[in-house]
Amino acid sequence: MRKDHFRSSAGYEIDLVLDFGVRRWAIEFKLTTDPQPQDLARLNRAADLIEAEHRFLVSQVGETVAAGTRVSCNLPWLLGHIETTFA
């Protein structure tokens, strides 16, 4: 697994890119307890640029919301997901 970040000349960024060779995850961290739809939309545009299969918006939310390959979650959920995915 390769770990990196991404920033485009147009200002799109991804805090953490996990590249597993056959698939790529885009992970964006926000300190908020109330992420906005435009946060996920911006992550999606950046993730499209790097062809990320899964997109995670990690913030201080209490409830995880998933829609296909897009997930809004908190850090403990993401860490558990990584652990069960690669166990």
C-alpha positions in Angstrom: 0.0 0.0 0.0 1.2 3.5 -0.9 0.2 6.5 1.1 0.2 10.0 -0.4 -1.9 13.2 -0.7 -3.2 15.1 -3.7 -3.5 18.7 -4.7 -4.4 20.0 -8.2 -3.5 23.3 -9.8 -7.3 24.1 -9.6 -7.2 23.9 -5.8 -8.7 20.4 -5.3 -7.1 18.4 -2.6 -7.3 15.1 -0.8 -5.6 14.7 2.6 -4.8 11.0 2.3 -4.7 8.8 -0.8 -4.3 5.1 -0.1 -3.2 3.2 -3.2 -3.5 -0.5 -3.0 -2.3 -1.1 -6.6 -5.7 -2.5 -7.8 -7.8 0.2 -6.1 -7.4 3.7 -4.7 -9.1 5.4 -1.7 -9.5 9.1 -1.3 -9.8 10.3 2.3 -10.6 13.9 3.4 -10.6 15.0 7.0 -12.7 17.8 8.4 -12.9 19.0 12.0 -16.6 19.8 11.8 -19.4 18.0 13.4 -21.7 19.0 10.5 -20.1 18.3 7.1 -21.9 20.0 4.3 -23.0 18.5 0.9 -20.4 20.7 -0.9 -17.6 19.1 1.2 -18.5 15.7 -0.2 -19.0 17.2 -3.7 -15.6 18.7 -3.6 -14.1 15.4 -2.4 -15.8 13.6 -5.3 -14.4 16.0 -7.9 -10.9 15.6 -6.5 -11.3 11.8 -6.3 -12.5 11.7 -9.9 -9.2 13.3 -10.9 -7.2 10.5 -9.4 -9.7 7.8 -10.3 -10.3 6.8 -6.6 -12.7 3.9 -6.2 -13.8 4.8 -2.7 -14.2 8.2 -1.1 -14.4 8.9 2.6 -15.2 12.2 4.3 -14.0 11.8 7.9 -15.4 14.3 10.5 -16.8 14.3 14.0 -20.2 12.9 13.0 -22.0 10.4 15.2 -23.6 8.5 12.4 -22.1 7.0 9.3 -23.8 7.6 6.0 -22.9 5.6 3.0 -24.0 5.9 -0.6 -22.3 3.4 -2.9 -18.5 4.1 -2.8 -19.0 7.4 -0.9 -19.0 7.5 2.9 -19.3 10.2 5.5 -18.0 8.8 8.8 -16.0 9.4 11.9 -12.4 8.3 12.4 -13.1 5.2 14.6 -15.5 3.9 11.9 -12.9 4.4 9.2 -10.2 2.6 11.2 -12.6 -0.3 11.9 -13.5 -0.4 8.2 -9.8 -0.6 7.2 -9.2 -3.3 9.8 -12.0 -5.5 8.6 -11.4 -4.9 4.9 -7.7 -5.9 5.2 -7.9 -8.5 8.0 
